[in-house]
């Protein structure tokens, strides 16, 4: 007997993805894992982050390294980025 699957989770190629709308904000990201229990915890954390931001105006803490990595990943197609 299978347990009830959490709404907003989809399995693609063995990896769980979050696809959910919370308080008017869309969450769409790969979890990078096939462990359903871990993914459900990740989703709960993301929902709480959105709720904190929406209700209290709290902003998540970010590391410079995370921001720089994201910028480089999103900008690799630009000619101004040295490869």
VENZIFEN-V210567 format. One record per helix or strand of 2 or more residues. SS is the DSSP state (H for helix, E for strand). FROM is the first residue (numbers start at 1). TO is the last residue. Records with the same first field share a line. If there is no record, write none. Layout:
SS = FROM-TO  FROM-TO
//
This chain:
E = 9-12  15-22  25-30
H = 36-56  64-75
//
